[in-house]
Amino acid sequence: MSNSVESHVRRGEAFARAHEDGLKKLGRVGVAAEGIVYLLIAWLAAQVALGGAGGSADSSGALAQVAAQPFGVGLLGLLALGFVLLLVWQAIEVVTGDRTSHRVSAAVKAVVAAALAFSCLRVATGGGSSSGQQQQTLTQRVLEAPGGAVLVVVAGLVVVGVGVGLAVRGVKKKFEEKVEGTLSRPLTVLGVAGWIARGVAFAVLGALVVVSATGDTGKSRGLDAAFREIAGQPFGTALLLLVALGLAAYGVFELVTARRRRRA
């Protein structure tokens, strides 16, 4: 039985390596799709900063913006396809990655791609709640479990760590490793701004998750809550507009470099 399993694993790895290049080219469509979503999130964040956002300023709100357009359902279908292709590419990367850090990153990216593909289909069919509401519900359920508050705090600190890591990668220009060839100066500037803005957004999000451990689960409503928290601070409007510009920079970076991506 063990030999049979090992044989299937080896065949799977051989298949993954044989089709790696082709799947990478298809998966790049998902990178472009992610860029579109981030551009829409940036727009919603700017609306929050200016006091005009009525919807949820997160991925669900961004996809709802797509659904509201002519042929919106078809566009959501194309985005979902892009994210599925990205998911497959990242699954292959988990198998063929030459470094453990790359494999872990690919695994995380695969989970994100799967979630975005599911969100596209959910919004297209008009069902389900926003991602912020889902996160709030999940936080409430965890808090009700034994030791739940500790788990929520740990989860929040992990998200803060992710945010700090993204910002550091932006400052160190680590994103250059993801792209084939040399980046132009404008693209490098977009990358730095994009990664730092994502880092700020995720760090605030993680801090709010930690605060929600006190029972205020409304603080754990995802990026929407993070943006509104930033907007509520002194000079919050200017700060959130800067974050929105950074997220827009990330979206443009993803779109422009999609066809040259070595890694997602």
C-alpha positions as CSV (number, residue, x, y, z in Angstrom):
1,M,0.0,0.0,0.0
2,S,2.8,2.4,0.9
3,N,4.6,1.6,-2.4
4,S,1.4,2.4,-4.3
5,V,1.0,5.7,-2.6
6,E,4.7,6.6,-3.2
7,S,4.2,5.7,-6.9
8,H,1.2,8.0,-7.2
9,V,3.1,10.8,-5.5
10,R,6.1,10.4,-7.9
11,R,3.7,10.4,-10.9
12,G,2.0,13.5,-9.6
13,E,5.4,15.2,-9.2
14,A,6.4,14.2,-12.7
15,F,3.2,15.5,-14.1
16,A,3.6,18.8,-12.2
17,R,7.1,19.3,-13.5
18,A,6.2,18.4,-17.1
19,H,3.4,20.9,-17.2
20,E,4.9,23.6,-14.9
21,D,5.7,26.1,-17.7
22,G,2.3,25.8,-19.4
23,L,0.4,26.1,-16.2
24,K,2.5,29.1,-15.1
25,K,1.5,30.9,-18.3
26,L,-2.1,30.2,-17.7
27,G,-1.8,31.1,-14.0
28,R,-0.5,34.6,-14.9
29,V,-4.1,35.4,-15.8
30,G,-4.9,35.1,-12.1
31,V,-2.2,37.6,-11.2
32,A,-3.9,40.1,-13.6
33,A,-7.3,39.2,-12.0
34,E,-5.8,40.0,-8.6
35,G,-4.6,43.3,-9.9
36,I,-8.1,44.2,-11.0
37,V,-9.5,43.3,-7.5
38,Y,-6.9,45.5,-5.8
39,L,-7.7,48.4,-8.0
40,L,-11.3,48.2,-7.0
41,I,-10.5,47.8,-3.3
42,A,-8.3,50.9,-3.7
43,W,-11.2,52.8,-5.2
44,L,-13.5,51.7,-2.3
45,A,-10.8,52.7,0.3
46,A,-10.6,56.1,-1.3
47,Q,-14.4,56.4,-1.0
48,V,-14.2,55.5,2.7
49,A,-11.6,58.2,3.1
50,L,-13.8,60.8,1.4
51,G,-16.9,59.7,3.3
52,G,-18.8,58.3,0.3
53,A,-18.6,54.5,0.5
54,G,-21.8,52.8,1.1
55,G,-20.7,49.2,0.4
56,S,-18.1,46.9,2.0
57,A,-14.5,48.1,1.2
58,D,-13.0,44.7,0.8
59,S,-12.8,41.9,-1.8
60,S,-16.5,41.3,-1.6
61,G,-17.3,44.9,-2.1
62,A,-14.9,45.0,-5.1
63,L,-16.5,42.0,-6.7
64,A,-20.0,43.6,-6.1
65,Q,-18.7,46.6,-8.0
66,V,-17.9,44.2,-10.9
67,A,-21.3,42.5,-10.7
68,A,-23.1,45.9,-10.9
69,Q,-21.6,46.6,-14.4
70,P,-23.0,45.6,-17.7
71,F,-22.1,42.0,-18.3
72,G,-21.0,41.9,-14.7
73,V,-21.8,38.2,-14.2
74,G,-19.7,37.3,-17.3
75,L,-16.9,39.4,-16.0
76,L,-17.1,37.7,-12.6
77,G,-16.9,34.4,-14.4
78,L,-13.7,35.4,-16.2
79,L,-12.2,36.6,-12.8
80,A,-13.2,33.3,-11.2
81,L,-11.5,31.4,-14.1
82,G,-8.3,33.5,-13.6
83,F,-8.3,32.7,-9.9
84,V,-8.8,28.9,-10.6
85,L,-5.8,29.0,-13.0
86,L,-3.8,30.8,-10.4
87,L,-4.8,28.2,-7.8
88,V,-3.6,25.4,-10.1
89,W,-0.3,27.1,-10.8
90,Q,0.3,27.6,-7.1
91,A,-0.6,24.0,-6.4
92,I,2.1,23.0,-8.9
93,E,4.5,25.4,-7.2
94,V,3.9,23.7,-3.9
95,V,5.2,20.5,-5.5
96,T,8.0,21.8,-7.6
97,G,9.2,24.8,-5.5
98,D,13.0,24.8,-5.0
99,R,12.8,26.5,-1.6
100,T,10.6,25.9,1.4
101,S,9.7,29.6,1.7
102,H,8.5,29.5,-1.9
103,R,6.4,26.4,-1.3
104,V,4.8,28.0,1.8
105,S,4.1,31.2,-0.1
106,A,2.6,29.2,-3.0
107,A,0.4,27.3,-0.5
108,V,-0.9,30.6,1.0
109,K,-1.5,32.1,-2.5
110,A,-3.4,29.0,-3.5
111,V,-5.7,29.3,-0.5
112,V,-6.3,33.0,-1.3
113,A,-6.9,32.2,-5.0
114,A,-9.5,29.5,-4.0
115,A,-11.2,32.0,-1.7
116,L,-11.4,34.7,-4.4
117,A,-12.7,32.2,-7.0
118,F,-15.4,31.1,-4.6
119,S,-16.2,34.7,-3.8
120,C,-16.6,35.5,-7.5
121,L,-19.1,32.6,-7.9
122,R,-20.9,33.6,-4.7
123,V,-21.3,37.2,-5.8
124,A,-22.3,36.2,-9.4
125,T,-25.1,34.0,-8.0
126,G,-26.2,36.8,-5.6
127,G,-25.7,34.7,-2.5
128,G,-23.9,34.9,0.8
129,S,-22.7,37.6,3.1
130,S,-19.7,39.9,2.7
131,S,-16.2,38.6,3.6
132,G,-16.2,41.1,6.5
133,Q,-19.4,39.6,7.9
134,Q,-18.0,36.1,7.5
135,Q,-14.9,37.0,9.4
136,Q,-16.9,38.6,12.2
137,T,-19.1,35.5,12.5
138,L,-16.0,33.3,12.6
139,T,-14.4,35.4,15.3
140,Q,-17.6,35.3,17.4
141,R,-17.6,31.5,17.1
142,V,-14.0,31.2,18.1
143,L,-14.5,33.5,21.1
144,E,-17.3,31.2,22.3
145,A,-15.0,28.2,22.4
146,P,-12.7,27.4,25.3
147,G,-9.6,29.5,25.1
148,G,-11.1,31.3,22.1
149,A,-9.9,34.7,23.2
150,V,-6.3,33.5,23.2
151,L,-6.7,31.9,19.7
152,V,-8.1,35.2,18.4
153,V,-5.2,37.2,19.8
154,V,-2.7,34.8,18.3
155,A,-4.5,35.0,14.9
156,G,-4.4,38.7,15.1
157,L,-0.7,38.8,15.9
158,V,0.0,36.5,13.0
159,V,-1.8,38.9,10.6
160,V,0.1,41.8,12.1
161,G,3.3,39.9,11.4
162,V,2.2,39.3,7.8
163,G,1.6,43.0,7.4
164,V,5.0,43.9,8.8
165,G,6.5,41.3,6.5
166,L,4.8,42.7,3.5
167,A,6.0,46.2,4.3
168,V,9.6,45.0,4.8
169,R,9.5,43.1,1.5
170,G,8.4,46.3,-0.1
171,V,11.2,48.4,1.4
172,K,13.8,45.7,0.5
173,K,12.3,45.3,-3.0
174,K,12.0,41.6,-2.6
175,F,9.1,41.6,-5.1
176,E,11.7,41.9,-7.9
177,E,12.3,38.2,-7.5
178,K,8.8,37.5,-8.7
179,V,9.3,39.1,-12.2
180,E,11.4,37.9,-15.1
181,G,13.9,40.4,-16.3
182,T,14.7,43.8,-14.9
183,L,12.0,46.2,-13.6
184,S,11.9,49.8,-14.8
185,R,12.2,52.5,-12.1
186,P,8.4,53.4,-12.3
187,L,7.5,49.7,-11.8
188,T,9.9,49.5,-8.9
189,V,8.3,52.5,-7.3
190,L,4.8,51.0,-7.8
191,G,6.0,47.8,-6.2
192,V,7.5,49.5,-3.2
193,A,4.3,51.6,-2.7
194,G,2.0,48.6,-3.2
195,W,3.8,46.2,-0.8
196,I,4.0,48.9,1.9
197,A,0.4,49.8,1.6
198,R,-0.7,46.2,1.8
199,G,1.5,45.9,4.9
200,V,-0.1,48.8,6.6
201,A,-3.6,47.5,5.8
202,F,-2.9,44.0,7.1
203,A,-1.1,45.3,10.2
204,V,-4.1,47.4,11.1
205,L,-6.4,44.5,10.3
206,G,-4.4,42.2,12.6
207,A,-4.5,44.8,15.4
208,L,-8.3,45.0,15.1
209,V,-8.6,41.2,15.3
210,V,-6.5,41.4,18.6
211,V,-8.9,44.1,19.9
212,S,-11.9,41.9,18.9
213,A,-10.7,39.4,21.5
214,T,-12.3,41.6,24.1
215,G,-15.7,40.8,22.6
216,D,-16.0,43.7,20.1
217,T,-16.3,41.4,17.1
218,G,-17.3,44.4,14.9
219,K,-13.6,45.2,14.9
220,S,-12.8,42.0,13.0
221,R,-14.7,42.8,9.8
222,G,-11.7,42.5,7.6
223,L,-10.2,45.2,5.4
224,D,-13.4,47.3,5.5
225,A,-13.0,47.7,9.3
226,A,-9.3,48.4,8.9
227,F,-9.9,51.2,6.4
228,R,-12.6,52.8,8.6
229,E,-10.3,52.6,11.6
230,I,-7.5,54.4,9.7
231,A,-10.1,57.0,8.5
232,G,-11.1,57.7,12.1
233,Q,-7.6,58.6,13.2
234,P,-6.1,62.1,13.3
235,F,-5.2,63.0,9.7
236,G,-7.1,59.7,8.8
237,T,-8.4,61.0,5.5
238,A,-5.0,61.7,4.2
239,L,-3.5,58.5,5.6
240,L,-6.2,56.4,4.1
241,L,-5.9,58.1,0.7
242,L,-2.2,57.3,0.8
243,V,-3.0,53.6,1.5
244,A,-5.6,53.7,-1.3
245,L,-3.0,55.0,-3.7
246,G,-0.6,52.4,-2.5
247,L,-3.1,49.6,-3.1
248,A,-3.9,51.0,-6.5
249,A,-0.1,51.0,-7.2
250,Y,-0.1,47.3,-6.3
251,G,-3.0,46.6,-8.6
252,V,-1.2,48.3,-11.5
253,F,2.0,46.5,-10.7
254,E,0.1,43.1,-10.8
255,L,-1.5,44.0,-14.1
256,V,1.6,45.3,-15.9
257,T,3.9,42.5,-14.7
258,A,1.4,39.6,-15.0
259,R,2.8,38.3,-18.3
260,R,6.4,38.3,-16.9
261,R,5.8,36.7,-13.5
262,R,8.2,34.0,-12.4
263,R,6.2,33.6,-9.2
264,A,2.8,34.8,-8.1
